[in-house]
């Protein structure tokens, strides 16, 4: 089909057809919304017009929304879709996160479709849009706590029982966020240092005296977080003093500065960058353990990213080696789907009442369904080479190598 050089809009009225608007499409797909505010003067309804604009004459970049007047003075809103683009990336309803996905891709070397697929699998969603403000709430316990309050004649407003300390689109736990902040080379580490809340400081003893190395007699320098003005603690001090304690993204003993840093999990740029850094870190750890992760393409890496983030590196290794215990599998599966659904997976005939098999079936199915790069490619791929992945089980077999 030949590309339309110009689109013209007509309406039928008592005096025949009349042209009301025309525009020249920008590169890629376009949505055009014509609005015609009207005013009634002396019994006659007329569209409100203004000085002529150029919205129907100019070409606009993809991934933009422009509004203004056309050459006849009519109000127009023009939405320019993303496809085609140099990344062949399609984010659909999550277009607002375009800049963050591209930035994470360029920083990591992982294709943006893989990053988008991981975020999509990790994030709670509202009508298909990633919820940057999501937290892990235990609905059953919250309902019970509210009922108890009401029985006592107390207000249940604001009562929330959290299932974990996970927060943000990629559901980072408090302690994992802290780990990534202190780990050299991460985006969080870089930003914390730029903001002056993380710095290398001399280690001090309980009397606040600077400690020296017993052999070199030099000051012991460690990375520290400023938990309060002029009060710097190491990661271990923060943990040992229970500043992160509690099954909540808002630990009650966290200082104002520490809580402000934890709240950056609700900032898309921070949470997306952190998720990619964490995924690459886990890949490196699997490589160190003898797994052939360098044989994976980015579509396959996305599945390992999710597996290691979801289970943690230790349980992910056990999942790969099929050494997760029945007790651990029961706990993991119930935490994700509830006791009733967990029992259903376990009692599927092929699983023979095994929580190990039930958990593996559920998680493998979820990852294979959710980590689907097809959903994030443009309908027509013009500038990149499409990457695909087999099932999670196939990816695991591919990396096992000598560790099997």
N, C-alpha and C positions, 0 to 999 in steps of 0.2 A: 504494500500500500504506500502510495506517495505521501511524503510528509506535507502536512498542511502548512502553507506559508502564512495564512491569516485565517482567523476564525471570526465570523460575524454573527451577531445575535439579533433576531427579529422578534417582534411581538405583533399579534393580530389585534386590531382594534376596529372600531366602528367604521373607520375610514380606510381599512385595509392594513396590509403588513407595513411595519415601520422598523427601521434599524435602530437599535438602542445602544449597541456597543460592538466594538471589534477589538481584537488584540492579536499580536504576533507571538506565538509560543516561544518560550525560552528553551534552551537545550534540555532534553530529558522530558520526563512526564510533568504535566502541569494540572493543577486544579484552579479554576477561576470561579470566584464567587462574585456575582454582581449584586449590589445592593442599591436600592432606589428609594431613599427617604423622600417623603412627599409632604407637601403642605397644601392646605385648602384655603384658597383666597376667593372671597365673593362667590362661593358655591362651585368653584372650579379647582380640581385637584391637579397639582403640577409637581413634577419631581424637583427636588432642591438641587440646583446646580451651582457650580463655583467656576472659578477660572480654569481653563483647560490645563490638563497635566500631560504627562508622557508615559503613564504606566502601560498603555497599550502599544507604545512605540518602542520603548527600550527593552533590551534583553536583560534578564536578571540571573544571577548565579543560582546553581542548584542549592538545595538545602536552605532556602530563605523564604520568608513571608514578607511581601511588600504590599502596602496599601496606599491609596491616593486617588487621584482623578485621571480619567482617560482624556484623550484629546478633545472630547466634547464636554468635559466637565462633570461626567458621571462618576460617582464613587465606586471604586473597585478594590477588592482584596484578591491578591494573586498568591497562591501557594505553589512553590516550586519544589517538586519532589527530588529525592536524592539520586535516583537512577536515570541515566548512567553516571558513574563517578570513577575516579582513578583507582578506587579500592574495590569496586564492584560490591560495595557494602549496602545492605538494606536493613534499617533498624525499625521500620514500621512505626508503631506508636511510641517507641523509645528514642525518637529522633532527637529529643532534648539532650541525650547523653552522647551525641555524635562526637563532640570535641574531646570528651574524656576517653572514649573508646579509641579514637585515632591516636591521641597522645600516648596512651598505654601501649598501643601497638608499635608506634615508632620508637618508644623507649626500650621495649623488650625484644622486638624483632618477631613477635608472634602476630599472625594475621588477625585483623580486627574481627573477623567472623568467629574465630575461636574464642576470643575474649568475650564477645557478645553472648555466645552460647553458654559460657561458664556463668556469666552474670545472670543470664536468664534462668539457669538451673538453680542458682543459689538464692535468688531474690524472691521474696513474697511479691505478689502482683495485685494491682487494682485495675481490673478491666484490661489486662494485658500490659499495663505500664509498671515497670519496676518501681517498687516502693522503697525509696531511699530512707524512709523513717521507720522501717520495720524493726520490731523487737520480738523476742521469743516469749510469748505469753502462754502460760498453762491455762487453757480455757476451763478445764474441769475444776482445777483448784481455785481459780478465780471465781467461778460460779458458786462453789461451796463457801468460799470466804465471804462473798457478798450475802449469801443466804444467812450465814451465821450472824453477820452484822445486823441484818434486818430483824432476825429473831430477837436480838438484844435491844431492839428499838433504836439502833444507831444508824447513821447514814452510811450507805454502801458506796457513795460516790467516790470515785478515784481509787477504789480497791483493785489492785492488780497483783497477781502472783506470777512471777516469771518462771519459765521453764529452764532458762540458762541465762548467762550474761551476754549472749550473742546479740549483736546490733548491727544495723545498716544493711545495705543491699546484699553484701556477701557474708553477713552474719559472723563477724569476728568476735571471739570471746575477749573479755578484758585482758587476760594474761597473754593471749596471742598477739593482741594489738601492742602490748608493752614489749613483747619479744621482738616484734618487727620494728619497733621504734628504736630499740637498742642495737639491733643487728646492723653492722656497718654496710653501707652500700644500698640500703633500701630507700625508697621514696620517703617513707616516714622518718627515717633517720636524717635524711637530707633536710627535710622541712623543719624538723625539730631543732636542728642546729641553726638553720637560717633564722628561725624565730627566737633563738636564744634560750629555749627551754631545755636543751640538751647540750652538754659541754663536757670536755675532759677536765676533771678536777682531782686534786690530791685526796687520797684516801685518809680518813681520820679515825682515830680510836674512840672509845666511849667517853674519853675526857676531852674530845675535840682536838686532840693533838695530831699533827700530820704524821703519817706512818712512812717509814723508810724501808727499802728492801734490805734484808739482812746481809746480802752479799755485795750488792753494788752500792749500797748506802744512798741510793737515789730515791726521790719521792715516788711513791706508788700512785700512778695516775690511772684513773678509771672513768669511763663515761657515766655521767650522772644527770638526773632529771631534777629540775627546780620545782619541787613539790609546793613550795611557798616562797615568798620573797627572801632571797639569800639563804635558802635551805635546800641543799642539794643531796639527793640520795641515789645510791646505786639501784639497779633493778632488784637485786636480792634484798636490799633494805626495804624497798617498797612492798615486796612480797612478804618478807618476814614480819613486818609491822602491820600486816593485814589491811593495807589500804585498798586492796582489790577484793577483799573477802566479801562473799555474798552471792547468791544466785540471782543476780540482777545486773543490768547494764549501768546501774547507778549505785555503785557500792557505797554504803553509808559512811564509811571511814575515809573515803577518797577526799583529798584536799580539793579546793576550788580549781587550782591549776591542773591537777591530774584529771579531774572530771571533765574539764574543758577539752583536754587532749583526747579523752575517750569519746567525747561527743563528736569529734571529727569523723567518726565512723558514719555519721549521717551526711557527710559531704561527699558527693559522687566522685569528685576527682581523687580524694584521698582513699576511699574504699576500693575503687576500681584499680588504682595503681598498687595498692597494698595486696589485693587479691592476685594480681599478676606476679608481683615480687615473690609472694608466698608460694605460688605455683612453681615458679622457676627454682626456688630454694628446695622445694620437695623433690623436684626432678633431679637436682644436683645430688641430693642425699641418696636417692635411689641409684643414681649412677655410681656413687661412692660404694654402695652396697653390692655392686656387681650387675645391676640391671642395665639392659641395653636400651636406654631411653633415647640415645642418639639415632636410633633407627626409626623413630616415630616422626610422622609429619605433624603439622600443627593441629589438625583435626583430631588426631589420636592423642596428642599431648593434652588437649582440652579435657578428655575423659580422665586422664591421670590427675590433672589439676583438680578436678572436682572430687575424685576419689580420695586424694590425700587431704584436701581441705575438709571434706565431710567427716572422714574417720580420724583424721590426725595421722601423722606419718607412721607411728608405731602400729596402729590397727590396720592401716593401709598395707603395710608389709605383710602382716598376718593374713589379710584378705587375699593378697596376691599368692601367698604360699599355701593358702587354705589351712591355716593353723589357728584360726579364731576358735575359741572354746564355745561350747554349748551355752554356758552361763553368760559369756560376753555377748554372743549373738542374740540371746534372748533380751538382754538389756538394751542393746543397740536397736533391735527391731521394734520393741515396745515403745521406746522413746520416740521413734519416728511415726509409727502408724497406730499406736495404741494396742492394748492387750488383746482385744477382740479380733482386730485385723491381723495382728501378729500370729494368733492361733490359727487363723484361716490360712495364712501362707504356709505355716508349719504343717498343717494337715492336708495339704494338697498331696494326692497319691504319690507322686514322684519324690516328695520330700520326706515321706515316712516319719512324720512327727518330729523332724529335726529343725531346730531353730537355726542351726548353721546353714542348712540348705534354704530355709525360708528367707533368712536375711539376705543370702547371696542372690536369690531369685529376685527379691524386691529391689535391692540396690542396683543390680545389673540392669533390670528393666527400666528403672527410673533414669539411670545415666544414659542408656541407649536412647530412650525417648526424649530426654531433655537436652542432651548435648547433640543437637542436630544442626549442623552448619548450613544445611539447605535453607533454613528459615531466614538466614542472614545474608544470602547472596541476592544480587539483583536478578530479575527474571532472565535477562540476557547478560552473560558474562563477556566483557569486552577487553578488559585491561589486565586481568590476573589469571592464574591457573587455578581452577577449582580443586579444593582439597576435600577428601572424604575419609571416613573412618569405618572400619568394621565394628563388630560388637565389642563391648568391654572385655569379654572373655578372649576374643581374638587379639586385642591389644595387649592383654596380660601375657598371653602365650608368646607374643612377639618380643616382649622385653625380658622374659624370664631367663633365657639363655642358660648359662652355666649355674644359675642360682636355683634351677628347678629341683 
